Amino acid sequence: MMIRLFFVMVCSALISPFCLAESSLGEINIELRGNVVDFTCAVIAGDSNKTVELGSWPTKQLRTTGDTTQPVPFSLKLEGCPPGSASMTFSGTPAPGTSLLALDDAVMAQKVAIEIRDSGKTRLPLEQASQPVSIDENGNATLTFFANYIALADGVQPGRAKADATFMINYN
């Protein structure tokens, strides 16, 4: 029985080059992606699609370049994390020439972007990791951030002002 199975496997290996698909080389492309990790954190359900309300602000609050609105706090809670610490990296469409988050649409407010800040209220540029936060003995961590509007130039024009950002959890 074992010899017969071995013979079938050898014959299959020898014949398989003759059983190629009829596509010529280079016509089929397959891209495979992924990560191999020991542990992964999960964002608690209530924080995975979070909306941070930045409020309504008069244009006089954003009169000149660099003027900001009051920072609004928000937090992201992680669970099931490996021992150590975690940080976050935010990404999104940057406002031209900046590391600030651009508004979603050109018909929205003009000359305004969204600034994300870390727990110490220091600007956290897009694509840069936040300061790490310790993970407790239960595998939980809470990362606190702030967001506000910032004038990119003098003469901000009113309108809706929203943007989307994604975040990546970094294990430290």
C-alpha positions as CSV (number, residue, x, y, z in Angstrom):
1,M,0.0,0.0,0.0
2,M,2.8,2.4,0.9
3,I,4.8,1.6,-2.2
4,R,1.7,2.3,-4.4
5,L,1.1,5.7,-2.7
6,F,4.7,6.6,-3.3
7,F,4.5,5.6,-6.9
8,V,1.3,7.7,-7.4
9,M,3.1,10.7,-5.9
10,V,6.2,10.3,-8.0
11,C,4.1,9.9,-11.2
12,S,2.0,12.9,-10.3
13,A,5.1,15.0,-9.8
14,L,6.6,13.9,-13.2
15,I,3.4,14.4,-15.1
16,S,2.4,17.8,-13.5
17,P,4.6,19.9,-15.8
18,F,2.5,18.7,-18.7
19,C,-0.7,19.8,-17.0
20,L,-0.1,23.5,-17.1
21,A,-2.9,26.0,-17.6
22,E,-3.3,27.4,-21.1
23,S,-2.4,31.0,-20.0
24,S,1.0,32.3,-21.0
25,L,3.5,33.3,-18.5
26,G,2.9,36.7,-17.0
27,E,-0.9,36.9,-17.7
28,I,-1.9,35.9,-14.1
29,N,-0.7,38.0,-11.2
30,I,-1.4,37.1,-7.6
31,E,-0.4,39.4,-4.8
32,L,-0.4,37.9,-1.3
33,R,0.0,40.1,1.8
34,G,-0.1,39.7,5.5
35,N,1.7,39.8,8.8
36,V,2.8,37.2,11.2
37,V,2.4,38.3,14.8
38,D,2.5,36.7,18.2
39,F,-0.4,38.6,19.7
40,T,-2.8,41.2,18.5
41,C,-4.8,43.9,20.3
42,A,-8.4,44.5,19.6
43,V,-10.0,47.9,19.7
44,I,-13.1,47.7,21.9
45,A,-16.3,47.6,19.7
46,G,-17.4,51.1,20.7
47,D,-14.1,52.6,19.5
48,S,-13.6,50.9,16.2
49,N,-15.8,53.3,14.2
50,K,-15.5,56.3,16.4
51,T,-16.8,59.8,15.5
52,V,-15.2,62.7,17.3
53,E,-17.5,65.8,17.2
54,L,-15.3,68.9,16.9
55,G,-18.2,71.3,17.2
56,S,-19.2,74.4,15.3
57,W,-16.9,77.3,15.3
58,P,-17.1,80.8,13.9
59,T,-14.6,81.8,11.2
60,K,-13.3,84.5,13.6
61,Q,-11.8,81.7,15.8
62,L,-9.7,80.7,12.8
63,R,-8.8,84.2,11.5
64,T,-5.1,83.8,10.8
65,T,-2.8,81.0,9.8
66,G,-2.1,78.6,12.7
67,D,-5.2,79.7,14.7
68,T,-6.9,76.6,16.3
69,T,-10.1,75.7,17.9
70,Q,-10.3,74.2,21.4
71,P,-8.9,70.6,21.4
72,V,-11.5,67.9,21.8
73,P,-10.4,64.8,23.7
74,F,-11.0,61.3,22.5
75,S,-9.7,57.9,23.5
76,L,-9.2,54.5,22.0
77,K,-9.4,51.5,24.2
78,L,-7.5,48.3,23.5
79,E,-8.0,44.8,24.9
80,G,-6.3,41.5,24.6
81,C,-2.9,43.1,24.0
82,P,0.5,41.4,24.6
83,P,2.6,42.5,27.5
84,G,4.5,45.7,27.0
85,S,3.2,48.9,25.5
86,A,1.3,50.1,22.5
87,S,1.1,53.2,20.4
88,M,-0.9,54.4,17.4
89,T,-0.1,55.8,14.1
90,F,-2.8,57.8,12.3
91,S,-3.0,58.0,8.5
92,G,-5.2,59.8,6.1
93,T,-5.0,62.4,3.3
94,P,-2.7,65.2,4.4
95,A,-3.5,68.8,3.7
96,P,-1.1,70.0,1.0
97,G,2.4,70.7,2.3
98,T,1.5,69.6,5.9
99,S,1.3,66.6,8.2
100,L,-2.3,67.7,9.1
101,L,-5.5,65.8,8.2
102,A,-7.1,67.3,5.1
103,L,-10.9,67.8,4.9
104,D,-12.7,65.1,2.9
105,D,-14.1,67.4,0.2
106,A,-13.1,70.6,-1.6
107,V,-16.7,71.9,-1.3
108,M,-16.3,71.9,2.5
109,A,-14.8,74.7,4.6
110,Q,-11.8,76.2,3.0
111,K,-8.2,76.8,4.3
112,V,-8.9,74.5,7.3
113,A,-7.4,71.1,8.3
114,I,-7.7,68.9,11.4
115,E,-4.8,68.6,13.8
116,I,-4.4,65.4,15.9
117,R,-2.6,65.8,19.2
118,D,-1.2,63.3,21.6
119,S,-2.1,63.0,25.3
120,G,0.2,65.9,26.2
121,K,-1.5,68.0,23.5
122,T,1.5,68.0,21.3
123,R,0.8,67.8,17.5
124,L,0.9,64.2,16.3
125,P,1.8,64.3,12.6
126,L,0.1,61.8,10.3
127,E,2.2,58.6,9.8
128,Q,4.1,59.2,13.1
129,A,3.6,56.9,16.1
130,S,2.2,58.3,19.3
131,Q,4.0,58.0,22.6
132,P,3.7,54.4,23.8
133,V,1.2,53.6,26.6
134,S,1.7,50.7,29.0
135,I,-0.5,47.7,28.7
136,D,-2.0,46.6,32.1
137,E,-1.8,43.0,33.4
138,N,-5.2,42.2,31.9
139,G,-4.0,43.2,28.4
140,N,-5.9,46.5,28.3
141,A,-4.6,50.0,27.4
142,T,-6.3,53.4,26.8
143,L,-4.7,55.9,24.5
144,T,-5.9,59.5,24.8
145,F,-5.7,62.0,21.9
146,F,-7.1,65.4,21.0
147,A,-8.3,66.8,17.8
148,N,-9.1,70.4,16.6
149,Y,-9.4,72.5,13.5
150,I,-6.5,74.6,12.4
151,A,-6.3,77.5,9.9
152,L,-4.0,76.7,7.0
153,A,-4.1,80.3,5.8
154,D,-5.7,83.7,6.6
155,G,-9.4,84.0,5.5
156,V,-10.9,80.7,6.4
157,Q,-14.2,80.1,4.5
158,P,-17.1,78.5,6.3
159,G,-18.6,75.1,5.5
160,R,-18.9,71.5,6.7
161,A,-15.5,70.3,8.0
162,K,-15.0,66.6,8.4
163,A,-12.2,64.1,7.6
164,D,-11.5,60.4,8.0
165,A,-8.4,59.0,9.5
166,T,-7.4,55.4,10.1
167,F,-5.0,54.2,12.8
168,M,-2.6,51.3,13.1
169,I,-1.7,49.8,16.5
170,N,2.0,49.5,17.1
171,Y,3.4,47.0,19.7
172,N,6.4,48.2,21.6
